[in-house]
Amino acid sequence: MSMNHGQRLKLLIFGCLLGPLLTNTALASKVDLDAGVYNFSAKNTRTNTSQSLSGLGSYRLGYRYGFFDHYELDLGYSLLATKTFSGDLSFGVDLGLNFFPFSYTKGIEIKTKSVSSSYQEHWKPFIGIRFNQRNFQSISSQYAGAGIQIGIEHPFQNYFLTTKLRYFSLLGPNNSNASQVDWFFGVSFQF
């Protein structure tokens, strides 16, 4: 079976896009454990009511998968507890894309027949875009929206110390909207 020029071009483009994902030179997987402070504000434009909460009680478990040397796919599950570990709860899925402008997601590895060495930059800043979905326990409602994130990670022995600042805006039922700012401190394990 022979391919025409258009089919060969499509196969070449597909190979160029998929090829870097299949190589292991830039792949890095990380599991994140984060905790921090939050500021949450909600407003209902129909009833003209608003409420704001802040404090310690924002938690996140995440998985990051590196590709194309400087990018990570970021999937996580977040929990907000208004009284640190209890009170009203908000929880949901986060999906994001992070970009490391000055460093590689995995670091640099050099391998020869007799020597193997790896190098990690000491400070690895990153920026990201996010999609966030939240369920609120007290009002039994779902919200969804987009946001941004900035962060930095620092290698320490076999893991990374991280800090992240993220902002996202959510839309919900009955003309309601909300925004949340989280400042996380955490640890990431690379494998």
C-alpha positions in Angstrom: 0.0 0.0 0.0 1.6 3.3 -1.1 1.0 6.7 0.5 0.3 9.9 -1.3 2.1 13.1 -0.6 -0.6 14.4 1.8 -0.6 11.2 3.9 3.2 11.3 4.2 3.1 14.9 5.3 0.4 14.1 7.9 2.6 11.1 9.2 5.6 13.4 9.4 3.8 16.1 11.3 2.3 13.4 13.7 5.7 11.9 14.2 7.2 15.3 15.0 4.5 16.1 17.6 4.4 12.7 19.2 8.1 11.7 19.0 9.4 13.9 21.9 6.6 12.5 24.1 7.9 8.9 23.5 11.6 9.6 24.2 12.8 9.4 27.8 15.4 12.2 27.6 13.0 14.9 28.9 10.4 12.9 30.8 10.0 13.4 34.5 7.2 12.4 36.7 6.6 14.1 40.1 4.1 13.6 42.9 3.3 16.7 44.9 2.1 17.1 48.5 1.2 20.7 49.2 -0.4 22.6 52.1 -0.9 26.3 52.6 -3.1 29.4 53.1 -6.1 30.6 51.0 -8.2 33.6 50.4 -11.7 32.7 49.0 -14.3 35.2 47.9 -17.8 34.5 46.5 -20.5 36.7 45.1 -24.0 36.2 43.9 -24.9 38.9 41.5 -28.6 38.0 41.5 -29.0 38.6 45.3 -26.1 41.0 45.5 -24.5 39.1 48.4 -20.9 38.3 49.0 -18.7 36.5 51.4 -14.9 36.2 51.9 -12.9 33.7 53.9 -9.2 33.2 54.5 -6.8 31.2 56.6 -4.8 28.0 56.8 -6.5 25.0 55.3 -5.7 24.6 51.6 -4.3 21.2 50.6 -3.4 19.5 47.3 -2.2 16.1 46.0 -0.8 16.3 42.5 0.9 14.5 39.7 3.1 16.2 37.2 4.4 14.7 33.9 7.2 16.4 32.1 7.5 16.6 28.3 9.3 18.7 25.6 12.1 19.5 28.1 10.4 22.6 29.6 6.7 21.6 30.0 4.7 19.7 32.5 1.1 18.4 32.5 -0.2 19.0 36.0 -3.1 16.9 37.4 -4.2 17.3 41.0 -7.0 17.1 43.6 -7.4 20.1 45.9 -9.2 20.4 49.3 -10.1 23.6 51.2 -11.1 23.3 54.8 -12.4 26.6 56.4 -11.2 25.6 59.9 -7.8 24.2 59.0 -8.9 20.5 59.1 -12.7 20.8 59.5 -15.5 23.2 58.8 -17.0 23.8 55.4 -15.2 21.9 52.6 -14.5 22.6 49.0 -12.9 20.0 46.9 -12.2 19.2 43.2 -9.9 18.5 40.3 -7.2 20.7 38.9 -5.7 20.3 35.4 -2.9 22.5 34.3 0.1 23.1 32.0 3.4 24.4 33.5 6.3 26.0 31.7 9.9 26.1 33.0 11.5 29.0 31.1 15.0 28.8 32.6 15.4 25.1 33.4 14.5 21.5 32.3 11.7 19.7 34.0 13.9 16.7 34.7 17.4 18.2 34.8 20.4 17.3 32.8 21.8 13.7 32.6 25.1 12.7 31.2 25.8 9.0 30.6 28.8 7.2 29.2 29.8 3.6 29.3 31.6 4.0 32.7 30.2 7.2 34.2 26.7 8.5 34.9 26.0 12.0 36.2 23.0 14.2 36.6 22.6 17.9 37.3 19.6 19.9 38.7 19.4 23.7 38.6 19.2 25.0 42.2 16.2 27.2 41.5 13.6 26.2 38.9 10.9 28.8 38.5 7.7 28.0 36.5 4.5 29.5 35.3 1.3 27.8 34.4 -2.3 27.9 33.3 -5.1 25.9 35.0 -8.6 24.6 34.8 -10.3 24.1 38.2 -13.5 22.4 39.2 -14.9 22.7 42.8 -17.7 21.1 44.7 -18.9 23.0 47.8 -20.2 20.9 50.7 -22.4 23.5 52.4 -24.3 24.6 49.3 -24.1 21.4 47.3 -23.1 23.3 44.2 -20.4 22.9 41.5 -18.2 25.7 40.2 -15.6 25.6 37.4 -13.1 28.1 36.0 -9.6 29.0 34.8 -6.6 30.4 36.5 -2.9 31.0 36.6 0.0 29.7 38.7 3.6 30.8 39.4 6.0 28.7 41.4 9.6 27.7 42.1 11.1 24.4 43.1 14.5 23.7 44.7 16.1 20.2 44.7 17.0 18.8 48.1 18.6 15.3 48.1 16.0 13.0 46.4 13.1 15.4 46.3 12.1 19.0 45.6 11.0 21.7 48.0 8.3 23.8 46.3 6.2 27.0 46.7 3.3 27.9 44.5 1.0 30.9 44.2 -2.1 30.4 42.2 -5.2 32.4 41.4 -8.4 31.1 39.8 -11.8 32.4 39.0 -14.9 30.2 39.2 -18.4 30.4 37.8 -21.4 28.7 39.4 -25.1 28.3 39.4 -27.6 31.2 39.9 -25.4 34.0 38.7 -22.7 33.3 41.3 -19.0 33.6 40.9 -16.0 33.1 43.1 -12.2 33.6 43.2 -9.5 31.9 45.2 -5.9 32.6 45.9 -3.7 29.8 47.3 -0.1 30.0 48.5 1.2 26.5 48.9 4.4 25.1 50.4 5.2 21.5 49.6 7.4 18.7 48.6 7.7 16.9 45.3 9.0 13.4 44.7 10.5 12.7 41.3 10.6 9.3 39.7 
